[in-house]
Amino acid sequence: MRTKEKLALALLAGMAIVGPANPNLYAQQNKSPPAYVISNIYVTDPSGYKKFIDAVPATLVPYHASFLVRGGRTEAFAGEDPQRIVVITFQSMEDAVRWRRSAEYLKVKELALTSARDISSYAVEGVAPQQY
């Protein structure tokens, strides 16, 4: 096999591996800005909240979304200390809004109502890839 053919095959293999792993690759190809759902959640019952945590990922699949932040350590620079921060990335604002209003998510959200409450939760449109 010639060098150019090997290089082409290596590039195709890389695209096949990286493409599915990056949910925003399609959005970047279409030049649409990604969107993020950002929530600050006050958990009142950690054991009850775990059921919600376990159920949410399946609701994200149809919207090609993934977690960027899911709890973890925080540092407040201004204002009050956050509680539990969650950031989910979507390919577009439309996908973020459709997910949050979807029957699948609303059903799962019922699991959280007795164990947590949103202090704040919103979607924000990111910067379009051509603007980086």
The first five atom37 places (N, CA, C, CB, O) and aatype in JSON, in Angstrom:
{
  "aatype": [12, 1, 16, 11, 6, 11, 10, 0, 10, 0, 10, 10, 0, 7, 12, 0, 9, 19, 7, 14, 0, 2, 14, 2, 10, 18, 0, 5, 5, 2, 11, 15, 14, 14, 0, 18, 19, 9, 15, 2, 9, 18, 19, 16, 3, 14, 15, 7, 18, 11, 11, 13, 9, 3, 0, 19, 14, 0, 16, 10, 19, 14, 18, 8, 0, 15, 13, 10, 19, 1, 7, 7, 1, 16, 6, 0, 13, 0, 7, 6, 3, 14, 5, 1, 9, 19, 19, 9, 16, 13, 5, 15, 12, 6, 3, 0, 19, 1, 17, 1, 1, 15, 0, 6, 18, 10, 11, 19, 11, 6, 10, 0, 10, 16, 15, 0, 1, 3, 9, 15, 15, 18, 0, 19, 6, 7, 19, 0, 14, 5, 5, 18],
  "atom_mask": [
    [1, 1, 1, 1, 1],
    [1, 1, 1, 1, 1],
    [1, 1, 1, 1, 1],
    [1, 1, 1, 1, 1],
    [1, 1, 1, 1, 1],
    [1, 1, 1, 1, 1],
    [1, 1, 1, 1, 1],
    [1, 1, 1, 1, 1],
    [1, 1, 1, 1, 1],
    [1, 1, 1, 1, 1],
    [1, 1, 1, 1, 1],
    [1, 1, 1, 1, 1],
    [1, 1, 1, 1, 1],
    [1, 1, 1, 0, 1],
    [1, 1, 1, 1, 1],
    [1, 1, 1, 1, 1],
    [1, 1, 1, 1, 1],
    [1, 1, 1, 1, 1],
    [1, 1, 1, 0, 1],
    [1, 1, 1, 1, 1],
    [1, 1, 1, 1, 1],
    [1, 1, 1, 1, 1],
    [1, 1, 1, 1, 1],
    [1, 1, 1, 1, 1],
    [1, 1, 1, 1, 1],
    [1, 1, 1, 1, 1],
    [1, 1, 1, 1, 1],
    [1, 1, 1, 1, 1],
    [1, 1, 1, 1, 1],
    [1, 1, 1, 1, 1],
    [1, 1, 1, 1, 1],
    [1, 1, 1, 1, 1],
    [1, 1, 1, 1, 1],
    [1, 1, 1, 1, 1],
    [1, 1, 1, 1, 1],
    [1, 1, 1, 1, 1],
    [1, 1, 1, 1, 1],
    [1, 1, 1, 1, 1],
    [1, 1, 1, 1, 1],
    [1, 1, 1, 1, 1],
    [1, 1, 1, 1, 1],
    [1, 1, 1, 1, 1],
    [1, 1, 1, 1, 1],
    [1, 1, 1, 1, 1],
    [1, 1, 1, 1, 1],
    [1, 1, 1, 1, 1],
    [1, 1, 1, 1, 1],
    [1, 1, 1, 0, 1],
    [1, 1, 1, 1, 1],
    [1, 1, 1, 1, 1],
    [1, 1, 1, 1, 1],
    [1, 1, 1, 1, 1],
    [1, 1, 1, 1, 1],
    [1, 1, 1, 1, 1],
    [1, 1, 1, 1, 1],
    [1, 1, 1, 1, 1],
    [1, 1, 1, 1, 1],
    [1, 1, 1, 1, 1],
    [1, 1, 1, 1, 1],
    [1, 1, 1, 1, 1],
    [1, 1, 1, 1, 1],
    [1, 1, 1, 1, 1],
    [1, 1, 1, 1, 1],
    [1, 1, 1, 1, 1],
    [1, 1, 1, 1, 1],
    [1, 1, 1, 1, 1],
    [1, 1, 1, 1, 1],
    [1, 1, 1, 1, 1],
    [1, 1, 1, 1, 1],
    [1, 1, 1, 1, 1],
    [1, 1, 1, 0, 1],
    [1, 1, 1, 0, 1],
    [1, 1, 1, 1, 1],
    [1, 1, 1, 1, 1],
    [1, 1, 1, 1, 1],
    [1, 1, 1, 1, 1],
    [1, 1, 1, 1, 1],
    [1, 1, 1, 1, 1],
    [1, 1, 1, 0, 1],
    [1, 1, 1, 1, 1],
    [1, 1, 1, 1, 1],
    [1, 1, 1, 1, 1],
    [1, 1, 1, 1, 1],
    [1, 1, 1, 1, 1],
    [1, 1, 1, 1, 1],
    [1, 1, 1, 1, 1],
    [1, 1, 1, 1, 1],
    [1, 1, 1, 1, 1],
    [1, 1, 1, 1, 1],
    [1, 1, 1, 1, 1],
    [1, 1, 1, 1, 1],
    [1, 1, 1, 1, 1],
    [1, 1, 1, 1, 1],
    [1, 1, 1, 1, 1],
    [1, 1, 1, 1, 1],
    [1, 1, 1, 1, 1],
    [1, 1, 1, 1, 1],
    [1, 1, 1, 1, 1],
    [1, 1, 1, 1, 1],
    [1, 1, 1, 1, 1],
    [1, 1, 1, 1, 1],
    [1, 1, 1, 1, 1],
    [1, 1, 1, 1, 1],
    [1, 1, 1, 1, 1],
    [1, 1, 1, 1, 1],
    [1, 1, 1, 1, 1],
    [1, 1, 1, 1, 1],
    [1, 1, 1, 1, 1],
    [1, 1, 1, 1, 1],
    [1, 1, 1, 1, 1],
    [1, 1, 1, 1, 1],
    [1, 1, 1, 1, 1],
    [1, 1, 1, 1, 1],
    [1, 1, 1, 1, 1],
    [1, 1, 1, 1, 1],
    [1, 1, 1, 1, 1],
    [1, 1, 1, 1, 1],
    [1, 1, 1, 1, 1],
    [1, 1, 1, 1, 1],
    [1, 1, 1, 1, 1],
    [1, 1, 1, 1, 1],
    [1, 1, 1, 1, 1],
    [1, 1, 1, 1, 1],
    [1, 1, 1, 1, 1],
    [1, 1, 1, 1, 1],
    [1, 1, 1, 0, 1],
    [1, 1, 1, 1, 1],
    [1, 1, 1, 1, 1],
    [1, 1, 1, 1, 1],
    [1, 1, 1, 1, 1],
    [1, 1, 1, 1, 1],
    [1, 1, 1, 1, 1]
  ],
  "atom_positions": [
    [[0.85, -1.17, 0.0], [0.0, 0.0, 0.0], [0.9, 1.24, 0.0], [-0.97, -0.01, 1.23], [1.86, 1.32, 0.77]],
    [[0.58, 2.19, -0.86], [1.4, 3.4, -0.95], [1.16, 4.32, 0.24], [1.1, 4.14, -2.26], [0.16, 4.2, 0.95]],
    [[2.08, 5.22, 0.43], [2.03, 6.14, 1.56], [0.76, 6.99, 1.55], [3.25, 7.04, 1.55], [0.15, 7.17, 2.61]],
    [[0.35, 7.51, 0.4], [-0.85, 8.34, 0.33], [-2.09, 7.54, 0.69], [-1.0, 8.93, -1.06], [-2.99, 8.06, 1.35]],
    [[-2.15, 6.29, 0.27], [-3.3, 5.44, 0.61], [-3.33, 5.16, 2.12], [-3.24, 4.12, -0.18], [-4.4, 5.17, 2.73]],
    [[-2.17, 4.92, 2.7], [-2.11, 4.69, 4.14], [-2.57, 5.92, 4.91], [-0.69, 4.3, 4.56], [-3.3, 5.82, 5.89]],
    [[-2.12, 7.09, 4.45], [-2.52, 8.33, 5.1], [-4.03, 8.55, 5.0], [-1.77, 9.52, 4.48], [-4.67, 8.94, 5.98]],
    [[-4.58, 8.3, 3.83], [-6.03, 8.47, 3.64], [-6.8, 7.52, 4.54], [-6.41, 8.23, 2.16], [-7.79, 7.92, 5.16]],
    [[-6.37, 6.26, 4.63], [-7.04, 5.3, 5.5], [-6.93, 5.7, 6.97], [-6.46, 3.89, 5.29], [-7.88, 5.55, 7.73]],
    [[-5.77, 6.2, 7.36], [-5.58, 6.64, 8.74], [-6.51, 7.81, 9.07], [-4.12, 7.03, 8.99], [-7.1, 7.85, 10.15]],
    [[-6.64, 8.76, 8.15], [-7.54, 9.89, 8.35], [-8.99, 9.44, 8.46], [-7.4, 10.9, 7.22], [-9.73, 9.91, 9.32]],
    [[-9.4, 8.54, 7.58], [-10.78, 8.02, 7.64], [-11.04, 7.28, 8.94], [-11.05, 7.09, 6.45], [-12.1, 7.42, 9.54]],
    [[-10.07, 6.49, 9.38], [-10.23, 5.76, 10.64], [-10.36, 6.73, 11.81], [-9.04, 4.8, 10.86], [-11.17, 6.53, 12.71]],
    [[-9.56, 7.79, 11.79], [-9.62, 8.79, 12.85], [-10.97, 9.49, 12.87], [0.0, 0.0, 0.0], [-11.52, 9.73, 13.94]],
    [[-11.5, 9.8, 11.71], [-12.8, 10.45, 11.64], [-13.89, 9.52, 12.15], [-13.11, 10.89, 10.21], [-14.83, 9.97, 12.8]],
    [[-13.78, 8.25, 11.86], [-14.78, 7.28, 12.31], [-14.76, 7.14, 13.83], [-14.54, 5.91, 11.65], [-15.79, 6.91, 14.46]],
    [[-13.57, 7.28, 14.41], [-13.44, 7.16, 15.87], [-13.86, 8.45, 16.56], [-12.01, 6.79, 16.25], [-14.62, 8.4, 17.53]],
    [[-13.37, 9.58, 16.1], [-13.61, 10.85, 16.76], [-15.01, 11.37, 16.5], [-12.6, 11.87, 16.31], [-15.62, 11.95, 17.4]],
    [[-15.55, 11.19, 15.31], [-16.86, 11.71, 14.95], [-17.96, 11.36, 15.93], [0.0, 0.0, 0.0], [-18.59, 12.26, 16.48]],
    [[-18.2, 10.07, 16.19], [-19.27, 9.71, 17.13], [-18.99, 10.14, 18.56], [-19.49, 8.22, 17.09], [-19.93, 10.32, 19.34]],
    [[-17.72, 10.31, 18.92], [-17.39, 10.68, 20.28], [-17.61, 12.16, 20.56], [-15.95, 10.32, 20.57], [-17.7, 12.56, 21.72]],
    [[-17.7, 12.97, 19.53], [-17.88, 14.41, 19.7], [-19.29, 14.81, 19.28], [-16.82, 15.2, 18.9], [-19.55, 14.92, 18.08]],
    [[-20.2, 15.02, 20.23], [-21.59, 15.32, 19.87], [-21.76, 16.66, 19.16], [-22.44, 15.31, 21.1], [-22.78, 16.88, 18.51]],
    [[-20.78, 17.55, 19.27], [-20.91, 18.85, 18.62], [-20.25, 18.91, 17.26], [-20.33, 19.92, 19.51], [-20.25, 19.97, 16.62]],
    [[-19.68, 17.8, 16.78], [-19.04, 17.8, 15.48], [-20.03, 18.15, 14.38], [-18.4, 16.45, 15.2], [-19.71, 18.93, 13.48]],
    [[-21.23, 17.58, 14.42], [-22.25, 17.88, 13.41], [-22.61, 19.36, 13.45], [-23.51, 17.01, 13.64], [-22.76, 19.99, 12.4]],
    [[-22.75, 19.9, 14.65], [-23.09, 21.32, 14.76], [-21.98, 22.18, 14.19], [-23.34, 21.69, 16.23], [-22.25, 23.2, 13.55]],
    [[-20.73, 21.79, 14.41], [-19.62, 22.57, 13.87], [-19.61, 22.53, 12.36], [-18.29, 22.05, 14.41], [-19.29, 23.54, 11.73]],
    [[-19.96, 21.41, 11.76], [-20.01, 21.31, 10.31], [-21.1, 22.21, 9.75], [-20.24, 19.86, 9.88], [-20.94, 22.75, 8.65]],
    [[-22.18, 22.37, 10.47], [-23.28, 23.22, 10.02], [-23.12, 24.66, 10.49], [-24.59, 22.67, 10.51], [-23.96, 25.51, 10.17]],
    [[-22.08, 24.96, 11.22], [-21.78, 26.31, 11.7], [-22.86, 26.87, 12.63], [-21.61, 27.23, 10.53], [-22.96, 28.08, 12.8]],
    [[-23.65, 26.01, 13.23], [-24.65, 26.49, 14.19], [-24.0, 26.51, 15.57], [-25.94, 25.59, 14.17], [-23.18, 25.65, 15.88]],
    [[-24.37, 27.48, 16.39], [-23.77, 27.55, 17.72], [-24.31, 26.46, 18.62], [-24.01, 28.92, 18.34], [-25.49, 26.12, 18.55]],
    [[-23.47, 25.9, 19.47], [-23.95, 24.93, 20.45], [-24.77, 25.66, 21.52], [-22.77, 24.15, 21.09], [-24.77, 26.88, 21.59]],
    [[-25.46, 24.89, 22.32], [-26.2, 25.46, 23.45], [-25.88, 24.64, 24.69], [-27.75, 25.47, 23.17], [-25.47, 23.48, 24.61]],
    [[-26.08, 25.26, 25.82], [-25.77, 24.63, 27.09], [-26.94, 24.83, 28.04], [-24.48, 25.19, 27.7], [-27.47, 25.93, 28.15]],
    [[-27.34, 23.77, 28.72], [-28.3, 23.88, 29.81], [-27.47, 23.88, 31.08], [-29.37, 22.71, 29.8], [-26.7, 22.96, 31.34]],
    [[-27.64, 24.93, 31.86], [-26.87, 25.12, 33.09], [-27.85, 25.15, 34.25], [-26.0, 26.42, 33.03], [-28.79, 25.94, 34.25]],
    [[-27.61, 24.29, 35.23], [-28.5, 24.22, 36.38], [-27.7, 24.27, 37.67], [-29.35, 22.94, 36.33], [-26.63, 23.67, 37.78]],
    [[-28.23, 24.98, 38.63], [-27.72, 25.0, 39.99], [-28.8, 24.34, 40.82], [-27.37, 26.48, 40.49], [-29.89, 24.89, 40.97]],
    [[-28.51, 23.18, 41.36], [-29.52, 22.33, 41.98], [-29.24, 22.17, 43.47], [-29.57, 20.95, 41.29], [-28.11, 21.9, 43.87]],
    [[-30.27, 22.34, 44.28], [-30.17, 22.13, 45.71], [-30.74, 20.74, 46.01], [-30.92, 23.24, 46.51], [-31.94, 20.52, 45.89]],
    [[-29.88, 19.83, 46.41], [-30.28, 18.45, 46.69], [-30.65, 18.35, 48.16], [-29.14, 17.44, 46.33], [-29.84, 18.66, 49.04]],
    [[-31.88, 17.91, 48.43], [-32.36, 17.76, 49.81], [-32.3, 16.32, 50.3], [-33.78, 18.28, 49.92], [-32.26, 16.07, 51.5]],
    [[-32.3, 15.37, 49.37], [-32.27, 13.95, 49.71], [-31.36, 13.23, 48.71], [-33.73, 13.33, 49.7], [-31.83, 12.79, 47.66]],
    [[-30.06, 13.11, 49.03], [-29.11, 12.5, 48.09], [-29.48, 11.09, 47.63], [-27.76, 12.47, 48.71], [-29.28, 10.77, 46.46]],
    [[-29.99, 10.26, 48.5], [-30.33, 8.9, 48.08], [-31.52, 8.89, 47.12], [-30.63, 8.02, 49.3], [-31.54, 8.11, 46.17]],
    [[-32.5, 9.74, 47.36], [-33.63, 9.85, 46.44], [-33.22, 10.47, 45.12], [0.0, 0.0, 0.0], [-33.74, 10.1, 44.07]],
    [[-32.29, 11.43, 45.17], [-31.84, 12.13, 43.97], [-31.06, 11.2, 43.04], [-30.97, 13.31, 44.35], [-31.01, 11.44, 41.83]],
    [[-30.46, 10.16, 43.59], [-29.68, 9.22, 42.78], [-30.54, 8.58, 41.68], [-29.06, 8.14, 43.67], [-30.04, 8.32, 40.59]],
    [[-31.81, 8.32, 41.95], [-32.7, 7.74, 40.94], [-32.82, 8.68, 39.74], [-34.1, 7.46, 41.53], [-32.82, 8.23, 38.59]],
    [[-32.91, 9.96, 40.0], [-32.96, 10.97, 38.94], [-31.64, 11.0, 38.16], [-33.28, 12.37, 39.52], [-31.63, 11.02, 36.93]],
    [[-30.54, 11.01, 38.9], [-29.21, 11.02, 38.26], [-29.05, 9.83, 37.32], [-28.1, 11.0, 39.33], [-28.52, 9.97, 36.22]],
    [[-29.51, 8.67, 37.74], [-29.37, 7.46, 36.93], [-30.26, 7.47, 35.69], [-29.68, 6.23, 37.77], [-29.93, 6.86, 34.68]],
    [[-31.39, 8.17, 35.76], [-32.36, 8.14, 34.66], [-32.13, 9.21, 33.59], [-33.74, 8.3, 35.22], [-32.55, 9.03, 32.45]],
    [[-31.48, 10.31, 33.94], [-31.34, 11.43, 33.0], [-30.55, 11.09, 31.74], [-30.69, 12.58, 33.69], [-30.98, 11.49, 30.65]],
    [[-29.42, 10.39, 31.81], [-28.63, 10.19, 30.59], [-29.41, 9.6, 29.41], [-27.48, 9.28, 30.9], [-29.18, 9.99, 28.26]],
    [[-30.33, 8.7, 29.66], [-31.11, 8.11, 28.56], [-31.99, 9.15, 27.88], [-31.98, 6.96, 29.09], [-32.29, 9.01, 26.69]],
    [[-32.41, 10.18, 28.6], [-33.24, 11.22, 28.0], [-32.44, 12.12, 27.07], [-33.91, 12.05, 29.08], [-33.01, 12.8, 26.22]],
    [[-31.13, 12.14, 27.22], [-30.26, 13.0, 26.41], [-29.93, 12.41, 25.05], [-28.98, 13.27, 27.15], [-29.65, 13.15, 24.1]],
    [[-29.96, 11.1, 24.94], [-29.52, 10.41, 23.72], [-30.22, 10.92, 22.46], [-29.77, 8.93, 23.86], [-29.52, 11.21, 21.49]],
    [[-31.55, 11.04, 22.42], [-32.19, 11.49, 21.18], [-31.81, 12.91, 20.77], [-33.68, 11.41, 21.33], [-32.03, 13.31, 19.62]],
    [[-31.24, 13.67, 21.7], [-30.89, 15.06, 21.43], [-29.38, 15.26, 21.23], [-31.37, 15.95, 22.56], [-28.9, 16.39, 21.16]],
    [[-28.64, 14.15, 21.15], [-27.19, 14.17, 20.91], [-26.48, 15.07, 21.92], [-26.88, 14.64, 19.48], [-25.59, 15.84, 21.57]],
    [[-26.89, 14.98, 23.16], [-26.36, 15.83, 24.22], [-25.45, 15.03, 25.14], [-27.49, 16.47, 25.02], [-25.51, 13.8, 25.19]],
    [[-24.62, 15.75, 25.87], [-23.74, 15.09, 26.83], [-23.41, 16.05, 27.97], [-22.44, 14.6, 26.14], [-23.51, 17.26, 27.84]],
    [[-23.02, 15.46, 29.09], [-22.65, 16.25, 30.26], [-21.25, 16.83, 30.1], [-22.72, 15.39, 31.54], [-20.33, 16.15, 29.66]],
    [[-21.11, 18.1, 30.44], [-19.79, 18.71, 30.57], [-19.41, 18.8, 32.04], [-19.76, 20.11, 29.91], [-18.25, 18.62, 32.41]],
    [[-20.43, 19.07, 32.87], [-20.23, 19.16, 34.31], [-21.4, 18.45, 34.96], [-20.13, 20.67, 34.81], [-22.56, 18.62, 34.56]],
    [[-21.09, 17.64, 35.96], [-22.15, 16.91, 36.66], [-21.78, 16.82, 38.13], [-22.36, 15.48, 36.05], [-21.27, 15.81, 38.61]],
    [[-22.05, 17.91, 38.84], [-21.62, 17.98, 40.24], [-20.15, 18.39, 40.26], [0.0, 0.0, 0.0], [-19.7, 19.14, 39.4]],
    [[-19.45, 17.91, 41.2], [-18.01, 18.23, 41.27], [-17.73, 19.48, 42.08], [0.0, 0.0, 0.0], [-18.64, 20.19, 42.51]],
    [[-16.47, 19.72, 42.26], [-16.0, 20.83, 43.08], [-16.28, 22.16, 42.39], [-14.5, 20.68, 43.37], [-16.16, 22.28, 41.17]],
    [[-16.65, 23.17, 43.17], [-16.9, 24.51, 42.64], [-16.12, 25.54, 43.45], [-18.41, 24.85, 42.65], [-15.7, 25.27, 44.58]],
    [[-15.94, 26.69, 42.87], [-15.32, 27.83, 43.54], [-16.1, 29.07, 43.13], [-13.79, 27.96, 43.17], [-16.13, 29.43, 41.96]],
    [[-16.73, 29.72, 44.09], [-17.5, 30.92, 43.8], [-16.56, 32.12, 43.74], [-18.61, 31.15, 44.87], [-15.75, 32.34, 44.64]],
    [[-16.66, 32.9, 42.67], [-15.87, 34.12, 42.53], [-16.7, 35.36, 42.85], [-15.3, 34.23, 41.11], [-16.15, 36.4, 43.21]],
    [[-18.0, 35.25, 42.72], [-18.91, 36.35, 43.06], [-20.25, 35.73, 43.42], [-19.05, 37.37, 41.87], [-20.62, 34.69, 42.87]],
    [[-20.97, 36.33, 44.31], [-22.28, 35.8, 44.69], [-22.16, 34.66, 45.67], [0.0, 0.0, 0.0], [-21.11, 34.4, 46.25]],
    [[-23.28, 33.97, 45.84], [-23.35, 32.85, 46.78], [-22.69, 31.61, 46.21], [-24.79, 32.55, 47.16], [-22.59, 31.45, 44.99]],
    [[-22.24, 30.73, 47.1], [-21.66, 29.47, 46.66], [-22.73, 28.65, 45.94], [-21.08, 28.68, 47.87], [-23.86, 28.55, 46.42]],
    [[-22.38, 28.08, 44.81], [-23.35, 27.21, 44.13], [-23.51, 25.91, 44.9], [-22.9, 26.92, 42.68], [-22.67, 25.54, 45.71]],
    [[-24.6, 25.23, 44.63], [-24.84, 23.93, 45.25], [-24.28, 22.83, 44.33], [-26.37, 23.71, 45.51], [-23.08, 22.57, 44.35]],
    [[-25.14, 22.2, 43.54], [-24.7, 21.17, 42.59], [-24.89, 21.76, 41.19], [-25.53, 19.81, 42.76], [-26.01, 22.02, 40.77]],
    [[-23.79, 21.96, 40.49], [-23.83, 22.54, 39.14], [-23.83, 21.42, 38.11], [-22.63, 23.5, 38.92], [-23.05, 20.46, 38.19]],
    [[-24.72, 21.56, 37.12], [-24.78, 20.62, 36.01], [-24.77, 21.45, 34.73], [-26.05, 19.7, 36.09], [-25.51, 22.42, 34.6]],
    [[-23.91, 21.05, 33.78], [-23.85, 21.7, 32.46], [-23.96, 20.6, 31.41], [-22.52, 22.55, 32.29], [-23.18, 19.65, 31.4]],
    [[-24.94, 20.76, 30.53], [-25.16, 19.78, 29.45], [-25.01, 20.51, 28.13], [-26.58, 19.11, 29.57], [-25.57, 21.59, 27.94]],
    [[-24.25, 19.92, 27.2], [-24.04, 20.54, 25.9], [-24.97, 19.91, 24.85], [-22.57, 20.39, 25.46], [-25.2, 18.7, 24.84]],
    [[-25.5, 20.77, 23.98], [-26.39, 20.37, 22.89], [-25.86, 20.95, 21.59], [-27.85, 20.84, 23.15], [-25.07, 21.9, 21.6]],
    [[-26.27, 20.4, 20.47], [-25.84, 20.88, 19.17], [-26.48, 22.22, 18.82], [-26.17, 19.86, 18.1], [-25.94, 22.97, 18.01]],
    [[-27.62, 22.53, 19.42], [-28.31, 23.79, 19.12], [-29.23, 24.16, 20.28], [-29.12, 23.67, 17.79], [-29.55, 23.33, 21.13]],
    [[-29.64, 25.41, 20.28], [-30.59, 25.88, 21.29], [-31.92, 25.14, 21.14], [-30.8, 27.4, 21.18], [-32.57, 24.82, 22.13]],
    [[-32.31, 24.88, 19.9], [-33.57, 24.17, 19.66], [-33.55, 22.79, 20.31], [-33.83, 24.04, 18.15], [-34.54, 22.37, 20.91]],
    [[-32.42, 22.07, 20.19], [-32.32, 20.76, 20.82], [-32.4, 20.86, 22.34], [-31.01, 20.07, 20.42], [-33.05, 20.04, 22.99]],
    [[-31.76, 21.87, 22.91], [-31.79, 22.05, 24.36], [-33.22, 22.29, 24.85], [-30.88, 23.22, 24.78], [-33.66, 21.7, 25.84]],
    [[-33.94, 23.15, 24.16], [-35.31, 23.47, 24.56], [-36.22, 22.25, 24.35], [-35.85, 24.68, 23.77], [-37.05, 21.95, 25.2]],
    [[-36.06, 21.57, 23.22], [-36.89, 20.37, 22.97], [-36.65, 19.31, 24.04], [-36.59, 19.79, 21.57], [-37.6, 18.67, 24.49]],
    [[-35.39, 19.11, 24.45], [-35.09, 18.13, 25.49], [-35.76, 18.5, 26.81], [-33.58, 18.01, 25.7], [-36.4, 17.67, 27.44]],
    [[-35.61, 19.75, 27.21], [-36.14, 20.16, 28.52], [-37.67, 20.09, 28.56], [-35.69, 21.58, 28.84], [-38.25, 19.92, 29.63]],
    [[-38.31, 20.23, 27.41], [-39.77, 20.15, 27.34], [-40.28, 18.78, 26.93], [-40.29, 21.19, 26.38], [-41.49, 18.57, 26.81]],
    [[-39.37, 17.83, 26.71], [-39.77, 16.51, 26.22], [-40.52, 15.71, 27.29], [-38.54, 15.73, 25.74], [-40.29, 15.88, 28.48]],
    [[-41.39, 14.85, 26.83], [-42.13, 13.98, 27.75], [-41.18, 13.07, 28.52], [-43.16, 13.14, 26.98], [-41.41, 12.8, 29.7]],
    [[-40.11, 12.61, 27.86], [-39.14, 11.72, 28.52], [-38.47, 12.42, 29.69], [-38.07, 11.24, 27.51], [-38.36, 11.86, 30.78]],
    [[-38.02, 13.65, 29.47], [-37.37, 14.39, 30.56], [-38.37, 14.75, 31.65], [-36.69, 15.66, 30.02], [-38.07, 14.59, 32.84]],
    [[-39.53, 15.23, 31.28], [-40.52, 15.64, 32.29], [-40.92, 14.47, 33.18], [-41.75, 16.23, 31.61], [-41.18, 14.65, 34.37]],
    [[-40.98, 13.27, 32.61], [-41.3, 12.08, 33.41], [-40.17, 11.81, 34.41], [-41.51, 10.85, 32.48], [-40.44, 11.52, 35.58]],
    [[-38.93, 11.9, 33.96], [-37.78, 11.67, 34.83], [-37.67, 12.78, 35.87], [-36.48, 11.58, 34.0], [-37.3, 12.53, 37.02]],
    [[-37.98, 14.0, 35.48], [-37.91, 15.15, 36.38], [-38.77, 14.93, 37.63], [-38.35, 16.43, 35.66], [-38.46, 15.42, 38.71]],
    [[-39.87, 14.18, 37.46], [-40.73, 13.86, 38.61], [-39.94, 13.17, 39.72], [-41.9, 12.96, 38.17], [-40.25, 13.34, 40.9]],
    [[-38.92, 12.38, 39.35], [-38.1, 11.7, 40.34], [-37.33, 12.68, 41.23], [-37.12, 10.76, 39.66], [-37.04, 12.38, 42.39]],
    [[-37.01, 13.83, 40.68], [-36.2, 14.81, 41.42], [-37.03, 15.73, 42.3], [-35.39, 15.64, 40.46], [-36.5, 16.33, 43.23]],
    [[-38.31, 15.84, 42.03], [-39.13, 16.83, 42.73], [-39.2, 16.63, 44.23], [-40.51, 16.81, 42.17], [-39.37, 17.6, 44.97]],
    [[-39.06, 15.4, 44.7], [-39.12, 15.16, 46.14], [-37.75, 15.16, 46.79], [-39.8, 13.84, 46.41], [-37.65, 15.12, 48.02]],
    [[-36.68, 15.22, 45.99], [-35.34, 15.13, 46.57], [-34.44, 16.32, 46.22], [-34.68, 13.86, 46.11], [-33.31, 16.4, 46.71]],
    [[-34.93, 17.23, 45.39], [-34.1, 18.39, 45.0], [-34.98, 19.46, 44.41], [-32.99, 17.97, 43.98], [-36.15, 19.23, 44.09]],
    [[-34.4, 20.66, 44.27], [-35.09, 21.74, 43.57], [-34.07, 22.55, 42.79], [-35.89, 22.64, 44.56], [-32.92, 22.7, 43.21]],
    [[-34.5, 23.08, 41.66], [-33.63, 23.95, 40.88], [-33.56, 25.31, 41.57], [-34.15, 24.1, 39.41], [-34.58, 25.93, 41.85]],
    [[-32.36, 25.75, 41.83], [-32.18, 27.12, 42.29], [-32.25, 28.01, 41.06], [-30.81, 27.31, 43.07], [-32.88, 29.07, 41.07]],
    [[-31.6, 27.55, 40.01], [-31.69, 28.21, 38.71], [-31.38, 27.18, 37.64], [-30.73, 29.43, 38.61], [-30.58, 26.28, 37.85]],
    [[-32.02, 27.33, 36.51], [-31.79, 26.44, 35.38], [-32.16, 27.18, 34.12], [-32.6, 25.11, 35.53], [-33.26, 27.74, 34.03]],
    [[-31.27, 27.19, 33.14], [-31.51, 27.94, 31.91], [-30.67, 27.37, 30.78], [-31.21, 29.42, 32.11], [-29.7, 26.65, 31.01]],
    [[-31.06, 27.72, 29.57], [-30.28, 27.36, 28.39], [-29.61, 28.63, 27.88], [-31.18, 26.71, 27.27], [-30.19, 29.71, 27.92]],
    [[-28.4, 28.48, 27.41], [-27.66, 29.61, 26.85], [-27.02, 29.16, 25.55], [-26.6, 30.14, 27.85], [-26.45, 28.07, 25.46]],
    [[-27.1, 30.01, 24.54], [-26.5, 29.69, 23.25], [-25.01, 30.04, 23.31], [-27.2, 30.46, 22.09], [-24.62, 31.1, 23.8]],
    [[-24.2, 29.12, 22.81], [-22.76, 29.33, 22.79], [-22.33, 30.15, 21.59], [0.0, 0.0, 0.0], [-23.15, 30.7, 20.86]],
    [[-21.03, 30.22, 21.41], [-20.46, 30.95, 20.28], [-20.38, 30.01, 19.1], [-19.05, 31.52, 20.64], [-19.92, 28.87, 19.22]],
    [[-20.83, 30.49, 17.94], [-20.77, 29.69, 16.71], [-19.31, 29.36, 16.4], [-21.44, 30.45, 15.52], [-18.43, 30.18, 16.65]],
    [[-19.03, 28.17, 15.86], [-17.65, 27.76, 15.58], [-16.84, 28.78, 14.78], [-17.66, 26.46, 14.85], [-15.65, 28.96, 15.04]],
    [[-17.44, 29.45, 13.81], [-16.69, 30.41, 12.99], [-16.31, 31.66, 13.8], [-17.52, 30.82, 11.76], [-15.5, 32.46, 13.34]],
    [[-16.88, 31.83, 15.01], [-16.58, 33.0, 15.82], [-15.48, 32.73, 16.85], [-17.84, 33.46, 16.53], [-15.12, 33.64, 17.6]],
    [[-14.95, 31.53, 16.91], [-13.93, 31.19, 17.93], [-12.71, 32.04, 17.74], [-13.54, 29.72, 17.87], [-11.74, 31.91, 18.5]]
  ]
}
